[in-house]
């Protein structure tokens, strides 16, 4: 079975070069070019190993690693131009499995990857019921929502509204449909209740974390665009 490897590296030429070498070795590869995108992919998908650069836009590699380790124990090899001892120590203390400095010989990197995968051994991917978009992860089993690994407290109705929108990403849902799903068909109350809960969600997620998650379609309803 092919190993799935995620490369989080903002230098696209390096990422592409490593990708080609890994694919030549029979691996499946995905890439991310900034810390936030990389963290989202790492948390929402299954990977056998992650190659993680330290100097990344958005979130630096050490912060990506710290947040990843709150959720997963995927093997991580740090890639960086830094070669100071304390930088290596910081990476290893944060949970990295190995550390290699640029420029590196591709043969050495491939050897380190083989060692890390061998130490881990074969692991079956976990079956999860999570939804993830733009760093927002919604765990349907644990009834939890996190943004970039940080928990967000939501009420039951806020959670159900967010789940409905995330499950139907890129589909505009009208207010009536959302109200029926979130509040129930027998709901009797304010007709603008969905607008109120959308405002609460935006305050807790969009505004707090500086992302544009929930979009308004005037005269129709709301949509989450991936």
C-alpha positions in Angstrom: 0.0 0.0 0.0 1.3 3.4 -0.9 2.1 5.8 1.9 0.3 9.2 2.0 2.6 12.1 2.6 1.8 15.7 3.1 4.3 18.4 2.2 3.8 21.8 4.0 6.4 24.0 2.3 6.0 27.6 1.0 8.9 27.3 -1.5 6.9 25.8 -4.4 10.0 24.6 -6.3 11.3 22.6 -3.3 7.8 21.2 -2.7 7.4 20.2 -6.3 10.9 18.6 -6.4 10.3 16.6 -3.3 6.8 15.6 -4.5 8.2 14.2 -7.8 10.8 12.2 -5.9 8.3 10.8 -3.4 5.9 9.8 -6.2 8.7 8.1 -8.0 9.1 6.0 -4.9 5.5 5.0 -5.1 4.0 7.4 -2.5 0.8 9.5 -2.7 1.5 13.2 -2.1 -0.4 16.3 -1.2 1.0 19.8 -0.8 0.2 23.0 1.1 2.0 26.3 0.8 1.2 28.0 4.1 0.8 27.0 7.7 -3.0 27.4 8.0 -3.8 25.4 4.9 -1.3 22.8 5.9 -2.8 22.5 9.4 -6.3 22.1 8.0 -5.2 19.4 5.6 -3.2 17.6 8.3 -6.2 17.6 10.7 -8.9 16.8 8.2 -7.1 14.1 6.2 -5.2 10.9 6.9 -1.4 10.9 6.3 1.3 8.4 7.1 3.9 11.2 7.4 4.2 15.0 7.2 7.1 17.0 5.9 6.9 20.4 7.6 8.9 23.6 6.9 9.5 25.9 9.9 9.4 29.3 8.2 5.8 29.4 6.8 3.4 32.2 6.2 0.1 32.2 8.2 1.3 29.9 10.9 4.9 29.0 11.4 5.9 25.3 11.4 6.4 25.0 15.2 2.9 26.4 15.8 1.4 24.0 13.2 3.2 21.1 14.9 2.0 22.2 18.3 -1.7 22.3 17.2 -1.4 19.1 15.3 -0.1 17.3 18.3 -3.2 18.2 20.2 -5.1 16.0 17.8 -2.8 13.5 16.0 0.5 11.7 16.4 1.3 11.6 12.6 5.1 11.3 12.1 6.6 14.7 11.3 10.0 15.6 9.8 10.9 19.3 10.0 12.4 21.0 7.0 14.2 24.2 7.6 17.1 26.5 6.5 17.8 27.0 10.2 20.6 24.9 11.6 21.0 26.3 15.1 20.9 23.7 17.9 18.1 25.5 19.8 15.9 25.5 16.6 16.3 21.7 16.4 15.6 21.3 20.1 12.5 23.4 19.8 11.2 21.3 16.9 11.9 18.0 18.6 10.4 19.3 21.9 7.3 20.3 20.0 6.8 16.8 18.9 8.8 16.4 15.6 10.1 12.9 14.9 13.1 14.1 12.9 14.8 17.3 11.6 16.7 18.0 8.4 18.2 21.3 7.3 18.2 22.9 3.9 19.9 22.4 1.5 19.6 18.6 1.9 20.4 15.7 -0.3 17.2 14.0 -1.5 18.7 10.6 -0.8 19.1 11.6 2.9 15.5 12.9 3.1 14.1 9.7 1.6 16.2 7.6 4.0 14.9 9.6 7.0 11.3 9.2 5.7 11.8 5.4 5.5 13.1 5.3 9.0 10.2 7.4 10.4 7.6 5.2 8.6 9.3 2.0 9.7 9.2 3.2 13.4 5.5 3.9 13.1 4.6 0.7 11.4 1.4 0.1 9.4 -1.5 2.0 10.9 -5.1 1.8 9.5 -6.7 5.2 9.0 -9.3 6.1 11.7 -12.9 6.4 10.5 -14.0 9.8 11.6 -17.1 11.8 11.1 -15.6 15.2 11.1 -16.1 18.1 8.7 -13.3 20.5 8.0 -13.3 23.8 6.0 -10.9 26.7 6.3 -9.3 25.5 9.5 -12.7 24.9 11.1 -13.2 21.3 12.2 -16.6 20.0 13.4 -16.5 16.6 15.1 -20.0 15.1 14.8 -19.3 12.3 17.2 -17.8 14.4 20.0 -20.0 17.3 19.3 -17.0 19.6 19.2 -15.9 22.5 17.1 -12.3 23.7 16.8 -10.6 26.4 14.7 -7.0 25.7 14.0 -7.0 23.2 16.8 -8.5 25.7 19.4 -11.9 24.7 20.9 -14.9 26.9 20.3 -17.9 26.8 22.6 -21.2 26.6 20.7 -24.8 26.1 21.9 -26.7 23.1 20.5 -28.5 25.2 17.9 -25.3 27.0 16.8 -23.6 23.6 16.4 -26.5 22.2 14.4 -26.6 25.3 12.1 -22.9 25.2 11.5 -23.1 21.4 10.8 -25.9 21.9 8.3 -24.0 24.6 6.4 -20.7 22.6 6.4 -22.4 19.4 5.3 -23.9 21.4 2.4 -20.8 23.4 1.5 -21.0 25.5 -1.7 -24.8 25.1 -1.6 -27.0 28.1 -0.7 -29.5 27.1 1.9 -32.6 29.3 2.4 -33.7 30.5 5.9 -36.8 28.3 6.0 -34.8 25.1 5.3 -32.2 26.0 7.9 -34.9 26.9 10.5 -36.7 23.6 9.9 -33.5 21.6 10.3 -32.2 23.5 13.3 -35.3 24.4 15.2 -37.7 21.7 14.0 -40.8 21.9 11.8 -43.1 22.7 14.7 -41.0 25.7 15.8 -43.1 28.8 16.8 -41.1 31.9 17.4 -39.2 34.7 15.8 -38.8 34.3 12.1 -35.4 35.9 12.1 -34.0 33.3 14.5 -31.5 31.9 11.8 -30.1 35.4 11.2 -29.6 35.7 15.0 -27.7 32.4 15.2 -25.7 33.3 12.1 -24.6 36.5 13.8 -23.5 34.5 16.9 -21.5 32.1 14.8 -19.8 34.9 12.9 -18.9 36.5 16.2 -17.4 33.3 17.6 -15.6 32.1 14.4 -15.4 34.6 11.5 -14.7 37.7 13.6 -12.6 36.0 16.3 -10.3 34.1 13.9 -10.3 36.5 11.0 -11.8 34.1 8.4 -14.6 34.5 6.0 -16.6 31.3 6.6 -20.3 32.1 6.3 -21.5 34.1 3.3 -24.9 35.8 2.9 -26.8 35.5 -0.3 -29.2 38.4 -0.2 -32.9 37.5 -0.5 -32.1 33.8 -0.2 -30.0 32.5 2.7 -26.5 31.5 3.6 -23.7 29.4 2.3 -20.2 28.2 3.4 -17.8 28.3 0.5 -14.8 26.0 0.5 
